[in-house]
Amino acid sequence: MAAPESLQARYGKFHNLSMALVAVAMVAAAVLHFATHPANAPSPSLADPRTVLFAVLAVAMLYYAYIGISHALDREPQVVIDRNGIQLGFGRNRRLGWSDVQWVRLRRLALRPQLQIGLLPEAFVAADLRLSMWSLDDGLRPIRGVPAGVLVRDNGLDTSASAMLDAVRRFRPNLVKS
């Protein structure tokens, strides 16, 4: 019997370049609109709250363009599932051995299923994943009500959460929880 194939999930080029393109297009559309309709443009003064609002929105869109381009160029695997366990990238680069994982399941976050990983509490603390509910562009999040749980978002990855769960099932079917 052949050994199960490992899974490597990387940032998807199409999704991330599309995100960057839309963000730049939104900033360009706003600049074009104000250039062609100067009566609607905010005054170039910090006293006008619209100037501050549009400046903050432009910076946010340019930030997402930067994120999209940097993710599209990053070809390092962000999730690796193999015989040794699960490796999580997303700027943390932590390997979780199978002995550290208690369960793995799919749950919906909004419309998309996302991979949830329940860890032993001591493994969760040792991994120091620096999870935050407030980081909007992070691929890892805490799971509400699960102190030692990690939610892996597949948004922007080239592999779905279902395929990641199937990979876990190939290596450790006893850990998959419904």
C-alpha positions as CSV (number, residue, x, y, z in Angstrom):
1,M,0.0,0.0,0.0
2,A,1.4,3.4,-1.0
3,A,2.0,6.1,1.6
4,P,-0.6,8.9,1.6
5,E,0.2,12.0,-0.4
6,S,1.0,15.2,1.6
7,L,-1.0,18.3,0.9
8,Q,0.5,21.8,0.4
9,A,-1.7,24.8,0.2
10,R,-0.2,28.0,-1.1
11,Y,-1.6,31.5,-1.7
12,G,-3.6,31.5,-4.9
13,K,-2.3,33.8,-7.6
14,F,-5.7,34.6,-9.2
15,H,-7.5,35.5,-6.0
16,N,-4.8,37.7,-4.6
17,L,-3.9,39.5,-7.9
18,S,-7.7,40.1,-8.4
19,M,-7.9,41.5,-4.9
20,A,-5.0,43.9,-5.6
21,L,-6.4,44.9,-9.0
22,V,-9.9,45.7,-7.5
23,A,-8.3,47.7,-4.7
24,V,-6.2,49.8,-7.1
25,A,-9.2,50.2,-9.4
26,M,-11.3,51.6,-6.5
27,V,-8.7,54.2,-5.7
28,A,-8.3,55.1,-9.4
29,A,-12.1,55.4,-9.8
30,A,-12.4,57.7,-6.8
31,V,-9.5,59.9,-8.1
32,L,-11.1,59.9,-11.6
33,H,-14.5,60.8,-10.2
34,F,-13.2,63.7,-8.2
35,A,-11.1,64.9,-11.2
36,T,-14.0,64.9,-13.5
37,H,-16.5,66.3,-11.0
38,P,-14.5,68.8,-8.9
39,A,-17.7,70.2,-7.3
40,N,-18.2,66.8,-5.5
41,A,-14.5,66.6,-4.4
42,P,-13.7,67.2,-0.7
43,S,-11.6,70.3,-0.1
44,P,-7.9,69.5,0.4
45,S,-8.0,70.4,4.1
46,L,-8.0,68.3,7.2
47,A,-10.9,70.4,8.4
48,D,-13.1,68.7,5.8
49,P,-14.0,65.2,7.3
50,R,-14.5,63.8,3.8
51,T,-10.8,64.5,3.0
52,V,-9.8,62.4,6.0
53,L,-12.3,59.7,5.2
54,F,-11.2,59.4,1.6
55,A,-7.5,59.5,2.6
56,V,-8.0,56.7,5.1
57,L,-10.0,54.6,2.6
58,A,-7.3,55.1,-0.1
59,V,-4.6,54.0,2.3
60,A,-6.7,50.9,3.3
61,M,-7.2,50.0,-0.4
62,L,-3.5,50.4,-1.2
63,Y,-2.7,48.2,1.8
64,Y,-4.9,45.5,0.4
65,A,-3.3,45.9,-3.0
66,Y,0.1,45.4,-1.3
67,I,-1.2,42.3,0.6
68,G,-2.6,40.9,-2.6
69,I,0.6,41.3,-4.6
70,S,2.8,40.0,-1.8
71,H,0.6,37.0,-1.3
72,A,0.5,36.3,-5.1
73,L,4.3,36.4,-5.2
74,D,4.8,34.2,-2.0
75,R,5.1,30.6,-3.2
76,E,5.9,29.1,0.2
77,P,3.3,26.6,1.4
78,Q,1.0,28.1,4.1
79,V,-0.6,24.8,5.2
80,V,1.2,21.5,4.9
81,I,-0.5,18.3,6.0
82,D,1.8,15.2,5.9
83,R,2.8,12.2,7.9
84,N,4.5,14.4,10.6
85,G,1.4,16.6,11.3
86,I,0.2,20.0,10.2
87,Q,2.4,22.9,9.5
88,L,0.9,26.4,9.6
89,G,2.5,29.3,7.8
90,F,0.9,32.7,7.6
91,G,3.9,34.3,9.1
92,R,4.2,31.9,12.0
93,N,5.7,28.8,10.5
94,R,4.7,26.4,13.3
95,R,4.6,22.6,13.0
96,L,1.9,20.8,15.0
97,G,2.7,17.1,15.4
98,W,-0.2,14.6,15.2
99,S,0.2,14.0,19.0
100,D,-0.6,17.7,19.6
101,V,-3.9,17.6,17.6
102,Q,-7.1,16.4,19.4
103,W,-9.6,16.9,16.5
104,V,-10.1,18.5,13.1
105,R,-13.4,19.5,11.6
106,L,-15.1,21.8,9.1
107,R,-17.4,24.6,10.2
108,R,-18.9,27.4,8.3
109,L,-17.7,30.9,8.7
110,A,-20.2,33.0,6.8
111,L,-20.8,31.0,3.6
112,R,-17.5,29.2,3.4
113,P,-16.5,26.0,5.3
114,Q,-13.3,26.6,7.2
115,L,-10.9,24.1,8.8
116,Q,-10.9,24.0,12.6
117,I,-8.1,22.3,14.5
118,G,-8.4,21.5,18.2
119,L,-5.1,21.3,20.0
120,L,-3.9,20.1,23.4
121,P,-3.8,23.1,25.6
122,E,0.0,22.8,26.2
123,A,0.6,22.5,22.5
124,F,-1.5,25.5,21.8
125,V,0.4,27.6,24.3
126,A,3.8,26.3,23.0
127,A,2.9,27.1,19.4
128,D,2.4,30.8,20.3
129,L,0.3,31.4,17.2
130,R,-0.6,35.1,18.1
131,L,-4.2,34.7,17.1
132,S,-6.5,37.7,16.9
133,M,-10.2,38.2,16.1
134,W,-9.4,41.7,14.8
135,S,-7.0,40.9,12.0
136,L,-9.1,40.9,8.9
137,D,-6.5,39.5,6.5
138,D,-5.0,36.8,8.6
139,G,-5.4,33.1,7.6
140,L,-5.5,31.9,11.2
141,R,-8.0,32.9,13.8
142,P,-9.1,31.8,17.2
143,I,-12.3,29.7,17.5
144,R,-14.9,31.4,19.7
145,G,-15.6,29.2,22.7
146,V,-12.7,26.8,22.1
147,P,-9.7,27.9,24.1
148,A,-7.1,25.8,22.3
149,G,-8.6,25.9,18.8
150,V,-7.3,27.3,15.5
151,L,-9.5,28.2,12.5
152,V,-7.6,28.0,9.2
153,R,-9.3,30.2,6.6
154,D,-8.9,29.0,3.0
155,N,-9.7,32.4,1.5
156,G,-6.9,33.3,-0.9
157,L,-5.4,29.8,-0.8
158,D,-5.2,27.5,-3.8
159,T,-6.7,24.6,-1.8
160,S,-10.1,24.4,-0.2
161,A,-10.8,23.6,3.5
162,S,-12.5,20.4,2.4
163,A,-9.4,19.2,0.6
164,M,-7.4,20.0,3.7
165,L,-9.8,17.9,5.8
166,D,-9.5,15.0,3.3
167,A,-5.7,15.2,3.7
168,V,-6.1,14.9,7.5
169,R,-8.5,12.0,7.0
170,R,-5.8,10.2,4.9
171,F,-3.2,10.5,7.6
172,R,-5.2,10.4,10.8
173,P,-8.9,9.5,10.2
174,N,-9.4,9.1,14.0
175,L,-9.0,12.9,14.4
176,V,-11.7,13.9,12.0
177,K,-14.8,15.1,13.9
178,S,-18.2,15.9,12.3
